[in-house]
Amino acid sequence: MLYLRPMKESDNKNIKITLLALGCSKNLIDCENMSTELKKAGYNVINDVPDSDIVVINTCGFIESAKKEAIDNILEVADYKVPNGNVKKIIVSGCLSQRYPEDILKELPEVDAVLGTAHYGDIVDVVAKLSGEFDKESDKINLTSGVGGYKHLVNDRELSTEAYAWLKIGEGCLNRCSFCAIPLIRGPFVSRPMEDIVDEAKIFATRGVKEIVLAAQDTTNYGIELYKERSLTRLLKQLSAIDGIEMIRVMYGYMDGITPDLIEEIATNPKVAHYLDIPIQHGCDKILKAMHRRDTAELITSRLEMIRKAIPDCIIRTTVMVGFPGETEDDFRELKENLKKWKFDRLGCFMFSPEEGTVAYDMPDQIDEETKQRRYEEIYELQQQISGEQSQKRLGTVTRVNVCSVSDDGIFYIGRSYGESPEVDPVIYIASQKEELKIGDFVNVKIVDCSDNYDMTAVTIDGN
């Protein structure tokens, strides 16, 4: 329980706060919600760490590289703390806080408060407590009891993105992959009520947002515990009925959740992007079983065939992991051979990172770092060739593009078609032959070039 000193709204306006979002899109959504609540309470939310009184760092703790990024950011912000700079208090929230609250407070004494994944909604109270004690050493705050939860979400949140909006449809995860700490951090999967999701999308539409991107640890599990059945198809139907929404993108699905009814909805609903992000993690049945994945190479093959038959122009993204304990050279070759066969348009690759509390943490036959790195590089070399071949198929095609920004040199607009998800995929550089384009609008373009780094170049055409 926090006992707060009452503060006048005028006091709050004088307190400047910067929020940093690290990691995945779900973290960005949580950060946007905290920012909105702080602004409602009258605080001055800015984007300038050195000039801030309080800095909130919303962290990821999924794998070792994410932990390192979080700690590096905390230490960097600490350099601006009084007496060396203007920052008076540091709050660390999110996944790293949930996993290691005591370690953070002990090993990083510059941190004044930690908030776990169930406590984003306490941000205003925590800031009020800390800002009431700027002039003295305050007690450390540790709010990390419980996990997960979406109760902190506010439908009218302010967006940090202009041309699109991420929309969280669930929290936590029902899957129990042997390498993954997300269920420990975020709890079991909890679907957000459908009417709540639709209400938030309607608010975005009234603000002129035309593209929404659905996010959860497993979007294909949406509704499974709330409505007792997979309900993503029904959600897509309701979202597509909203005036003003032109594109709905589905992220983070599982192959066994890509059901015939979902495929049909994507194929026939003009507002749903012909795009799927389906992390498969591996292509060898032995490793998939050790990972506690439900997929098999045969299932992956059959689902990909089903998707491409119903949606020939579907862009499919995946993620794989190399160096899982017990992965032999034969297992790795099987992964590569299947990737050649499956021809994913986009692919991300991770090296296995042993995470405390997971089954795979102390499995036998751990793979050395040098071997992991070599396999990682081989996968990317292979995928570069596959992605290049897939991109070439789009040369000369006409597609509708969401205009997201302007290039640094001011020569091109930067946009994304149905085939490019924000943040993880290449972009399309657009040369406008006639009029000035507006950020967030959709325009028709013709793709005229594909570069070695997967980005494409396009020109606008008539009929926008």
C-alpha positions as CSV (number, residue, x, y, z in Angstrom):
1,M,0.0,0.0,0.0
2,L,1.3,3.4,-1.0
3,Y,0.5,6.4,1.2
4,L,0.6,9.4,-1.0
5,R,1.2,13.1,-0.2
6,P,-1.7,15.0,-1.9
7,M,-0.4,17.1,-4.8
8,K,-2.0,19.9,-6.7
9,E,-2.3,19.5,-10.4
10,S,-0.1,22.6,-10.8
11,D,2.7,20.6,-8.9
12,N,2.4,17.7,-11.3
13,K,2.8,20.0,-14.4
14,N,6.2,20.9,-13.1
15,I,7.4,17.3,-13.0
16,K,8.9,16.1,-16.3
17,I,8.8,12.4,-17.1
18,T,10.3,10.4,-19.9
19,L,9.3,6.8,-20.7
20,L,11.5,4.4,-22.6
21,A,10.0,1.3,-24.2
22,L,12.3,-1.6,-24.8
23,G,11.6,-5.0,-26.4
24,C,8.4,-6.0,-28.1
25,S,5.2,-4.3,-29.3
26,K,3.4,-5.5,-26.1
27,N,5.9,-3.4,-24.1
28,L,5.2,-0.4,-26.3
29,I,1.5,-0.7,-25.7
30,D,2.1,-0.9,-21.9
31,C,4.3,2.2,-22.1
32,E,1.7,4.1,-24.1
33,N,-0.9,3.2,-21.4
34,M,1.4,4.4,-18.6
35,S,2.1,7.6,-20.5
36,T,-1.6,8.3,-21.0
37,E,-2.4,7.8,-17.2
38,L,0.5,10.1,-16.2
39,K,-0.8,12.8,-18.6
40,K,-4.3,12.4,-17.2
41,A,-2.8,13.0,-13.7
42,G,-1.3,16.3,-15.0
43,Y,2.3,15.2,-15.3
44,N,4.5,16.6,-18.1
45,V,5.5,13.6,-20.2
46,I,8.4,14.5,-22.5
47,N,10.9,12.7,-24.7
48,D,14.2,13.9,-23.2
49,V,16.0,11.9,-20.6
50,P,18.6,14.5,-19.6
51,D,15.8,17.1,-18.9
52,S,13.6,14.7,-17.0
53,D,12.9,14.6,-13.3
54,I,11.7,10.9,-13.5
55,V,12.6,8.3,-16.1
56,V,10.5,5.1,-16.5
57,I,12.3,2.3,-18.3
58,N,9.9,-0.4,-19.5
59,T,12.1,-3.5,-19.9
60,C,12.1,-6.8,-21.7
61,G,13.6,-9.9,-20.0
62,F,12.9,-12.6,-22.5
63,I,16.5,-13.5,-23.5
64,E,20.0,-12.6,-22.4
65,S,20.5,-9.9,-25.1
66,A,17.2,-8.2,-24.0
67,K,18.4,-8.3,-20.3
68,K,21.7,-6.7,-21.4
69,E,19.9,-4.0,-23.4
70,A,17.7,-3.2,-20.3
71,I,20.7,-3.0,-17.9
72,D,22.7,-0.9,-20.4
73,N,19.7,1.6,-20.6
74,I,19.4,1.7,-16.8
75,L,23.0,2.5,-16.4
76,E,22.9,5.1,-19.2
77,V,20.0,6.9,-17.5
78,A,21.7,6.7,-14.2
79,D,24.5,8.8,-15.6
80,Y,22.0,11.7,-15.7
81,K,20.9,11.3,-12.1
82,V,21.5,13.9,-9.5
83,P,24.1,15.2,-8.6
84,N,25.6,14.5,-12.1
85,G,22.4,15.5,-13.9
86,N,18.8,16.5,-13.6
87,V,17.2,13.1,-13.2
88,K,16.0,12.6,-9.6
89,K,14.2,9.2,-9.7
90,I,14.4,6.0,-11.9
91,I,11.5,3.5,-12.2
92,V,12.1,0.2,-13.9
93,S,9.0,-1.7,-15.1
94,G,8.1,-4.7,-17.2
95,C,9.6,-8.1,-17.7
96,L,13.0,-7.6,-16.2
97,S,11.5,-6.1,-13.0
98,Q,9.1,-9.0,-12.8
99,R,11.9,-11.6,-12.9
100,Y,14.6,-9.9,-10.9
101,P,13.1,-7.2,-8.6
102,E,15.4,-7.7,-5.7
103,D,18.5,-8.0,-7.9
104,I,17.7,-4.8,-9.6
105,L,17.2,-2.9,-6.4
106,K,20.4,-4.4,-4.8
107,E,22.8,-4.3,-7.8
108,L,21.5,-1.1,-9.3
109,P,21.1,1.3,-6.4
110,E,20.3,4.2,-8.7
111,V,16.8,2.5,-9.3
112,D,14.2,3.9,-6.9
113,A,11.2,1.6,-7.9
114,V,10.4,-1.6,-9.7
115,L,7.0,-2.4,-11.2
116,G,6.1,-5.9,-12.4
117,T,3.8,-6.8,-15.2
118,A,0.7,-6.7,-13.1
119,H,1.4,-3.2,-11.8
120,Y,1.5,-0.9,-14.8
121,G,-1.7,0.6,-13.4
122,D,0.1,1.8,-10.3
123,I,2.4,4.1,-12.2
124,V,0.6,7.3,-11.1
125,D,0.7,6.3,-7.4
126,V,4.4,5.4,-7.6
127,V,5.3,8.7,-9.4
128,A,3.3,10.7,-6.8
129,K,5.2,8.9,-4.0
130,L,8.6,9.4,-5.5
131,S,8.0,13.0,-6.6
132,G,6.9,13.9,-3.1
133,E,10.3,12.9,-1.8
134,F,12.6,14.6,-4.4
135,D,14.5,16.4,-1.6
136,K,15.3,13.3,0.5
137,E,16.3,9.6,0.2
138,S,13.0,7.7,-0.3
139,D,12.4,4.1,0.5
140,K,12.7,1.7,-2.4
141,I,9.4,0.6,-4.0
142,N,8.9,-3.0,-5.1
143,L,5.5,-3.7,-6.7
144,T,6.0,-7.1,-8.4
145,S,3.4,-9.4,-6.7
146,G,1.3,-11.4,-9.2
147,V,1.9,-11.6,-13.0
148,G,0.2,-10.5,-16.2
149,G,-3.2,-8.8,-16.4
150,Y,-4.6,-6.3,-18.8
151,K,-6.6,-4.3,-16.3
152,H,-4.2,-1.3,-16.7
153,L,-5.1,-0.9,-20.4
154,V,-7.0,2.3,-21.3
155,N,-9.0,2.5,-24.5
156,D,-8.2,6.1,-25.2
157,R,-4.5,5.8,-24.8
158,E,-2.2,8.2,-26.7
159,L,-0.2,6.6,-29.5
160,S,3.5,6.9,-30.1
161,T,2.9,5.8,-33.7
162,E,1.1,7.9,-36.2
163,A,0.3,5.7,-39.2
164,Y,-0.9,2.6,-37.3
165,A,-1.8,1.4,-33.8
166,W,-0.8,-1.8,-31.9
167,L,-3.9,-3.4,-30.3
168,K,-3.3,-5.9,-27.5
169,I,-5.9,-8.7,-27.5
170,G,-4.6,-10.9,-24.8
171,E,-2.0,-11.2,-22.0
172,G,0.3,-14.1,-21.0
173,C,0.7,-17.5,-22.6
174,L,-1.0,-20.9,-22.4
175,N,1.9,-22.6,-24.2
176,R,4.7,-24.1,-22.2
177,C,7.7,-24.1,-24.5
178,S,10.7,-25.5,-22.7
179,F,12.9,-22.5,-23.5
180,C,10.5,-19.7,-22.8
181,A,10.1,-17.6,-19.6
182,I,7.1,-15.6,-20.8
183,P,4.5,-17.7,-18.8
184,L,6.6,-17.1,-15.6
185,I,6.7,-13.3,-16.4
186,R,3.3,-12.6,-17.9
187,G,1.2,-15.5,-16.5
188,P,-1.2,-17.8,-18.3
189,F,-3.0,-16.5,-21.4
190,V,-6.0,-14.2,-20.6
191,S,-8.1,-13.0,-23.5
192,R,-9.3,-9.4,-23.5
193,P,-13.1,-9.1,-23.8
194,M,-14.0,-8.7,-27.5
195,E,-16.2,-5.6,-26.9
196,D,-13.3,-3.9,-25.1
197,I,-11.0,-4.5,-28.1
198,V,-13.6,-3.3,-30.6
199,D,-14.2,-0.1,-28.5
200,E,-10.5,0.7,-28.5
201,A,-10.3,0.1,-32.3
202,K,-13.3,2.5,-32.8
203,I,-11.5,5.2,-30.9
204,F,-8.4,4.8,-33.1
205,A,-10.6,5.0,-36.2
206,T,-12.1,8.3,-35.0
207,R,-8.5,9.7,-34.7
208,G,-7.8,8.8,-38.3
209,V,-5.8,5.6,-37.7
210,K,-6.4,3.3,-40.6
211,E,-4.2,0.3,-39.7
212,I,-4.4,-1.8,-36.6
213,V,-1.9,-4.5,-35.6
214,L,-3.2,-7.3,-33.3
215,A,-0.7,-8.4,-30.7
216,A,-0.6,-11.1,-28.0
217,Q,1.9,-13.9,-27.1
218,D,-0.3,-16.1,-29.2
219,T,-3.1,-14.4,-31.1
220,T,-4.4,-17.7,-32.4
221,N,-5.3,-18.7,-28.8
222,Y,-7.6,-15.6,-28.5
223,G,-10.8,-16.6,-26.8
224,I,-9.8,-20.1,-25.9
225,E,-10.3,-19.6,-22.2
226,L,-12.8,-16.7,-22.3
227,Y,-15.2,-18.0,-24.9
228,K,-14.2,-21.7,-24.7
229,E,-13.1,-21.7,-28.4
230,R,-10.6,-20.0,-30.7
231,S,-12.3,-16.7,-31.5
232,L,-9.8,-14.7,-33.6
233,T,-11.9,-15.2,-36.7
234,R,-15.0,-13.7,-35.0
235,L,-12.8,-10.8,-33.7
236,L,-11.6,-10.1,-37.2
237,K,-15.1,-9.9,-38.5
238,Q,-16.1,-7.4,-35.8
239,L,-13.0,-5.2,-36.3
240,S,-13.5,-5.1,-40.0
241,A,-17.0,-3.7,-39.6
242,I,-15.5,-0.5,-38.1
243,D,-15.7,2.5,-40.5
244,G,-12.3,4.0,-41.1
245,I,-10.2,0.9,-40.5
246,E,-8.6,-0.2,-43.8
247,M,-6.1,-2.8,-42.7
248,I,-6.0,-5.3,-39.8
249,R,-2.7,-7.3,-39.4
250,V,-2.4,-10.5,-37.3
251,M,0.9,-11.1,-35.5
252,Y,2.3,-13.8,-33.3
253,G,0.3,-16.9,-34.3
254,Y,1.0,-20.5,-33.8
255,M,0.9,-23.0,-36.7
256,D,-1.7,-25.3,-35.1
257,G,-3.9,-22.2,-34.5
258,I,-3.9,-21.3,-38.2
259,T,-7.2,-23.1,-38.8
260,P,-9.2,-23.4,-42.0
261,D,-11.8,-20.8,-40.8
262,L,-9.1,-18.3,-40.0
263,I,-7.4,-18.9,-43.4
264,E,-10.8,-18.4,-45.1
265,E,-11.4,-15.1,-43.2
266,I,-8.0,-13.8,-44.2
267,A,-8.5,-14.8,-47.8
268,T,-12.0,-13.3,-48.2
269,N,-12.0,-10.3,-45.9
270,P,-10.7,-7.3,-47.8
271,K,-9.6,-5.5,-44.6
272,V,-7.4,-8.3,-43.3
273,A,-3.8,-8.2,-44.5
274,H,-2.6,-11.2,-46.5
275,Y,0.2,-11.6,-43.9
276,L,0.9,-14.0,-41.1
277,D,3.6,-14.1,-38.5
278,I,4.0,-17.7,-37.3
279,P,7.1,-18.4,-35.2
280,I,7.9,-22.1,-35.8
281,Q,11.2,-22.2,-33.8
282,H,12.6,-25.2,-35.6
283,G,12.2,-27.6,-38.5
284,C,13.3,-30.9,-36.9
285,D,10.7,-33.0,-35.1
286,K,13.2,-34.2,-32.5
287,I,14.1,-30.6,-31.5
288,L,10.4,-29.4,-31.7
289,K,9.5,-32.2,-29.3
290,A,12.3,-31.2,-26.9
291,M,11.1,-27.6,-27.1
292,H,7.6,-28.8,-26.1
293,R,6.2,-27.4,-29.3
294,R,3.0,-29.0,-30.7
295,D,4.0,-28.6,-34.3
296,T,5.7,-31.2,-36.4
297,A,7.5,-30.7,-39.8
298,E,4.5,-32.4,-41.4
299,L,2.0,-30.1,-39.8
300,I,4.0,-27.0,-40.8
301,T,4.2,-28.3,-44.4
302,S,0.5,-28.9,-44.6
303,R,-0.5,-25.6,-43.1
304,L,1.8,-23.6,-45.4
305,E,0.3,-25.5,-48.4
306,M,-3.2,-24.7,-47.1
307,I,-2.4,-21.0,-46.6
308,R,-0.7,-20.5,-50.0
309,K,-3.5,-22.4,-51.9
310,A,-6.1,-20.1,-50.3
311,I,-4.0,-16.9,-50.3
312,P,-1.4,-17.1,-53.1
313,D,0.0,-13.6,-52.3
314,C,0.3,-14.2,-48.6
315,I,3.5,-12.9,-47.0
316,I,4.6,-15.3,-44.2
317,R,7.1,-14.4,-41.5
318,T,8.6,-16.9,-39.0
319,T,11.2,-17.1,-36.3
320,V,13.6,-20.0,-35.6
321,M,16.1,-20.8,-32.9
322,V,19.5,-22.4,-33.3
323,G,21.7,-24.0,-30.6
324,F,18.9,-25.6,-28.6
325,P,20.3,-28.2,-26.2
326,G,20.9,-31.4,-28.1
327,E,20.7,-29.9,-31.5
328,T,23.1,-32.0,-33.6
329,E,24.5,-31.1,-37.0
330,D,22.0,-33.5,-38.6
331,D,19.2,-31.7,-36.8
332,F,20.5,-28.3,-38.0
333,R,20.8,-29.6,-41.6
334,E,17.2,-30.8,-41.3
335,L,16.1,-27.3,-40.3
336,K,18.0,-25.8,-43.2
337,E,16.5,-28.2,-45.7
338,N,13.0,-27.6,-44.5
339,L,13.5,-23.8,-44.7
340,K,14.6,-24.2,-48.3
341,K,11.4,-26.1,-48.9
342,W,9.0,-23.9,-46.9
343,K,10.4,-20.6,-48.4
344,F,9.3,-18.1,-45.7
345,D,9.2,-14.6,-47.0
346,R,10.7,-13.2,-43.8
347,L,12.6,-14.9,-41.0
348,G,14.1,-13.9,-37.7
349,C,16.7,-16.1,-36.0
350,F,17.7,-16.3,-32.3
351,M,20.4,-18.2,-30.6
352,F,19.2,-20.3,-27.6
353,S,19.6,-18.5,-24.3
354,P,19.3,-20.6,-21.1
355,E,16.6,-18.8,-19.0
356,E,16.3,-19.5,-15.3
357,G,13.1,-21.3,-14.3
358,T,12.6,-22.9,-17.7
359,V,12.9,-26.6,-18.5
360,A,15.7,-26.1,-21.0
361,Y,17.8,-24.1,-18.6
362,D,19.8,-27.1,-17.4
363,M,19.1,-29.6,-20.1
364,P,22.1,-31.8,-21.0
365,D,24.1,-31.3,-24.2
366,Q,24.2,-27.6,-24.1
367,I,25.6,-26.1,-27.4
368,D,28.8,-23.9,-27.2
369,E,28.5,-20.3,-28.2
370,E,30.8,-20.6,-31.2
371,T,28.6,-23.3,-32.7
372,K,25.5,-21.3,-32.0
373,Q,27.0,-18.2,-33.8
374,R,28.0,-20.3,-36.8
375,R,24.6,-21.8,-37.2
376,Y,23.0,-18.4,-36.7
377,E,25.1,-16.9,-39.5
378,E,24.3,-19.9,-41.8
379,I,20.6,-19.4,-41.3
380,Y,20.7,-15.8,-42.2
381,E,22.8,-16.4,-45.2
382,L,20.3,-19.0,-46.4
383,Q,17.4,-16.8,-45.6
384,Q,18.9,-13.8,-47.4
385,Q,18.8,-15.8,-50.6
386,I,15.3,-17.1,-50.0
387,S,13.9,-13.6,-49.1
388,G,15.6,-12.1,-52.1
389,E,13.9,-14.6,-54.4
390,Q,10.6,-14.1,-52.8
391,S,10.9,-10.3,-53.1
392,Q,11.7,-10.5,-56.8
393,K,8.3,-12.0,-57.3
394,R,6.8,-8.6,-56.3
395,L,8.6,-6.6,-58.9
396,G,6.1,-4.8,-61.2
397,T,3.2,-5.5,-59.0
398,V,0.8,-2.9,-57.8
399,T,0.0,-2.7,-54.1
400,R,-1.6,-0.4,-51.6
401,V,0.8,1.2,-49.1
402,N,0.4,2.9,-45.8
403,V,2.5,6.1,-45.8
404,C,4.4,6.0,-42.5
405,S,7.2,8.7,-42.6
406,V,9.6,10.6,-44.8
407,S,13.2,9.5,-45.4
408,D,16.0,11.4,-43.7
409,D,17.1,12.9,-46.9
410,G,13.6,14.1,-47.7
411,I,13.6,12.4,-51.1
412,F,11.3,9.5,-50.4
413,Y,8.2,8.7,-48.4
414,I,8.5,5.5,-46.4
415,G,5.6,3.1,-46.3
416,R,4.5,-0.5,-45.8
417,S,2.1,-2.6,-47.8
418,Y,0.1,-5.5,-46.5
419,G,3.4,-7.5,-46.7
420,E,5.4,-5.5,-44.2
421,S,4.8,-5.4,-40.5
422,P,6.0,-2.4,-38.4
423,E,9.4,-2.6,-36.8
424,V,10.5,-6.1,-37.9
425,D,10.1,-6.1,-41.7
426,P,11.7,-4.1,-44.6
427,V,10.0,-0.9,-45.9
428,I,9.0,0.5,-49.2
429,Y,10.6,3.7,-50.4
430,I,8.0,5.7,-52.3
431,A,8.6,8.3,-55.0
432,S,5.5,10.4,-55.4
433,Q,5.1,11.5,-59.0
434,K,2.4,14.0,-58.3
435,E,1.1,15.3,-55.1
436,E,2.3,15.5,-51.5
437,L,1.4,12.4,-49.5
438,K,-0.1,12.5,-46.0
439,I,1.3,10.3,-43.2
440,G,-1.2,7.6,-42.4
441,D,-2.9,7.6,-45.8
442,F,-3.0,4.6,-48.1
443,V,-1.9,5.1,-51.7
444,N,-1.4,2.8,-54.7
445,V,2.1,2.2,-55.8
446,K,4.0,0.1,-58.3
447,I,7.1,-1.8,-57.0
448,V,10.0,-1.0,-59.3
449,D,13.1,-2.3,-57.4
450,C,14.1,-4.7,-54.6
451,S,17.5,-4.1,-52.8
452,D,19.9,-6.6,-51.3
453,N,18.7,-5.6,-47.8
454,Y,15.1,-6.5,-48.7
455,D,13.8,-2.9,-48.9
456,M,11.8,-2.0,-52.0
457,T,11.3,1.1,-54.1
458,A,8.0,2.1,-55.6
459,V,6.3,4.9,-57.5
460,T,2.8,6.2,-57.0
461,I,0.3,5.5,-59.7
462,D,-3.1,7.0,-60.6
463,G,-6.1,5.8,-58.8
464,N,-5.1,6.8,-55.2
